[in-house]
């Protein structure tokens, strides 16, 4: 076990933060772990399960921390950064775990003092559950974490963040903010929006069919409902803060959907078969890359803390 940061402070104690804390303890990456959450109920829960040293003010939590992790909704990042800025230790690193990067950088960076490193990050891992009790140490094992350094990032600070995330079990890559937001619009944001839409349409239908949509849900619809059960505040902020990239991908999705509509209307089986064959290969590639399994629960069953 190697200590990477003497003290780590978490602002926000939901799924990602609590999983990072358990994984940090597993790796022995810090000697002291503190945390703060805006909700008293969340703080009480975190104390009850022994998650970390929980404080009732964010200022106390971040005091003397070598790494501060912003694990709050994207829309709250700027206000939190402004609040903690006067209390940050010189030489500390501030990071975040938001799934949008350009607007987070624009919101957070202006508030941070010059003697603090800012290295945004995005762990590509999660479940539909939220809250401090939902976290588990193996969440990041063999998952990707993207580091999105800002201009003039100190190479040693960046290397230290890579070492920390690798200790949590993650694969690490470095990506530019605009490209990150476009990639995530394809792989995460738009699929979530489609899932929310499909479940919403099914809910309208359910009202007409006496709950048959729920009673007779096949695997495809159940998968949509799992995705659509994700935290609504987080996803509201994601779409508001990654508007351009999401709208671009939604436009491309609409074009593809229209093409499939035409093929179905015309009875063009060859087009449908070729399309489904191509998309099936993408699924096989994800499994072969070790980023999912054939298991019906997507391999996301909790492993012990």
DAVEN-V984558 format. One record per residue. N is the residue number from 1. RES is the residue in one small letter. PHI is phi in degrees with one decimal (999 if undefined). Layout:
<<N;RES;PHI> <N;RES;PHI>>
//
This chain:
<<1;x;999> <2;x;-125.6> <3;x;-76.7> <4;x;-97.4> <5;x;-128.4> <6;x;-59.4> <7;x;-133.5> <8;x;-119.7> <9;x;-115.8> <10;x;-111.1> <11;x;-105.3> <12;x;103.1> <13;x;-130.9> <14;x;-89.0> <15;x;-55.1> <16;x;-67.9> <17;x;-62.7> <18;x;-65.8> <19;x;-66.9> <20;x;-62.0> <21;x;-65.2> <22;x;-61.9> <23;x;-68.4> <24;x;-64.8> <25;x;-64.1> <26;x;-60.4> <27;x;-84.7> <28;x;68.3> <29;x;-82.3> <30;x;-146.8> <31;x;-90.4> <32;x;-132.0> <33;x;-128.4> <34;x;-118.3> <35;x;-153.6> <36;x;-144.8> <37;x;-134.7> <38;x;-64.4> <39;x;-83.4> <40;x;-60.9> <41;x;-62.7> <42;x;-65.4> <43;x;-62.9> <44;x;-63.2> <45;x;-63.2> <46;x;-61.0> <47;x;-66.5> <48;x;-61.9> <49;x;-90.0> <50;x;68.6> <51;x;-66.2> <52;x;-167.5> <53;x;-80.0> <54;x;-94.4> <55;x;-111.6> <56;x;-90.1> <57;x;-131.5> <58;x;-69.3> <59;x;-62.9> <60;x;-66.2> <61;x;-64.9> <62;x;-88.3> <63;x;-57.7> <64;x;65.2> <65;x;-76.4> <66;x;-85.3> <67;x;-136.5> <68;x;-117.4> <69;x;-106.8> <70;x;-88.0> <71;x;-118.6> <72;x;-117.6> <73;x;-54.8> <74;x;-53.7> <75;x;-67.8> <76;x;-100.3> <77;x;-58.2> <78;x;-62.1> <79;x;-64.6> <80;x;-66.2> <81;x;-59.6> <82;x;-63.7> <83;x;-70.3> <84;x;-88.5> <85;x;-50.3> <86;x;-68.9> <87;x;-109.0> <88;x;-81.7> <89;x;-72.4> <90;x;-59.6> <91;x;87.1> <92;x;-69.1> <93;x;-110.8> <94;x;-110.9> <95;x;-134.5> <96;x;-139.5> <97;x;-128.0> <98;x;-72.1> <99;x;-92.0> <100;x;-123.4> <101;x;-116.2> <102;x;-61.2> <103;x;-71.4> <104;x;-65.3> <105;x;-60.2> <106;x;-64.5> <107;x;-81.4> <108;x;-93.6> <109;x;-55.1> <110;x;-62.3> <111;x;-87.4> <112;x;-85.2> <113;x;-67.4> <114;x;-66.2> <115;x;-91.2> <116;x;-121.8> <117;x;-86.0> <118;x;-120.0> <119;x;-128.9> <120;x;-60.9> <121;x;-145.8> <122;x;-147.9> <123;x;-74.6> <124;x;-88.8> <125;x;-154.1> <126;x;167.1> <127;x;-136.6> <128;x;-80.5> <129;x;-90.9> <130;x;-139.9> <131;x;96.1> <132;x;-64.3> <133;x;-78.0> <134;x;-86.8> <135;x;-77.9> <136;x;-152.3> <137;x;-64.5> <138;x;-90.5> <139;x;-55.5> <140;x;-96.6> <141;x;-59.2> <142;x;60.2> <143;x;-100.1> <144;x;-92.8> <145;x;-119.8> <146;x;-100.7> <147;x;-96.5> <148;x;-125.8> <149;x;-66.2> <150;x;-84.9> <151;x;-61.2> <152;x;64.4> <153;x;-64.5> <154;x;-66.6> <155;x;-60.0> <156;x;-67.8> <157;x;-65.5> <158;x;-65.6> <159;x;-63.6> <160;x;-65.7> <161;x;-65.9> <162;x;-62.1> <163;x;-60.6> <164;x;-61.2> <165;x;-68.3> <166;x;-63.7> <167;x;-64.6> <168;x;-82.3> <169;x;99.4> <170;x;-87.5> <171;x;-84.0> <172;x;-123.5> <173;x;-135.5> <174;x;-113.8> <175;x;-144.6> <176;x;-78.3> <177;x;-59.6> <178;x;-62.9> <179;x;-67.6> <180;x;-54.8> <181;x;-65.6> <182;x;-70.2> <183;x;-59.5> <184;x;-71.4> <185;x;-62.9> <186;x;-78.2> <187;x;-87.7> <188;x;-136.8> <189;x;-66.0> <190;x;-65.2> <191;x;-56.5> <192;x;-65.0> <193;x;-63.3> <194;x;-64.8> <195;x;-63.5> <196;x;-58.4> <197;x;-65.3> <198;x;-64.3> <199;x;-68.0> <200;x;-64.1> <201;x;-62.9> <202;x;-64.5> <203;x;-65.4> <204;x;-61.2> <205;x;-67.3> <206;x;-59.2> <207;x;-64.6> <208;x;-91.0> <209;x;-112.0> <210;x;52.3> <211;x;67.9> <212;x;-64.2> <213;x;-59.9> <214;x;-77.7> <215;x;-60.6> <216;x;-110.1> <217;x;-61.1> <218;x;-87.8> <219;x;-57.0> <220;x;-59.7> <221;x;-69.0> <222;x;-60.7> <223;x;-64.0> <224;x;-60.6> <225;x;-66.9> <226;x;-62.2> <227;x;-64.6> <228;x;-73.1> <229;x;-85.0> <230;x;-66.0> <231;x;-57.1> <232;x;-67.9> <233;x;-65.3> <234;x;-59.1> <235;x;-74.6> <236;x;-57.4> <237;x;-67.4> <238;x;-59.2> <239;x;-70.4> <240;x;-70.1> <241;x;-102.5> <242;x;-127.6> <243;x;-61.2> <244;x;-62.8> <245;x;-66.4> <246;x;-64.8> <247;x;-64.2> <248;x;-62.3> <249;x;-70.2> <250;x;-62.7> <251;x;-62.6> <252;x;-66.4> <253;x;-61.2> <254;x;-61.7> <255;x;-61.7> <256;x;-62.9> <257;x;-64.7> <258;x;-61.8> <259;x;-63.9> <260;x;-68.3> <261;x;-59.8> <262;x;-62.7> <263;x;-62.9> <264;x;-66.6> <265;x;-61.4> <266;x;-87.7> <267;x;70.0> <268;x;-84.0> <269;x;-64.2> <270;x;-62.3> <271;x;-62.7> <272;x;-63.3> <273;x;-64.0> <274;x;-64.7> <275;x;-65.1> <276;x;-69.2> <277;x;-66.2> <278;x;-65.9> <279;x;-71.9> <280;x;-62.1> <281;x;-64.4> <282;x;-64.6> <283;x;-61.0> <284;x;-61.6> <285;x;-63.7> <286;x;-64.3> <287;x;-65.7> <288;x;-65.1> <289;x;-80.3> <290;x;77.1> <291;x;-97.0> <292;x;-168.6> <293;x;-130.4> <294;x;-77.8> <295;x;-62.1> <296;x;-65.0> <297;x;-92.8> <298;x;61.5> <299;x;71.6> <300;x;-99.8> <301;x;-59.1> <302;x;-66.8> <303;x;-105.4> <304;x;-53.1> <305;x;-69.3>>
//
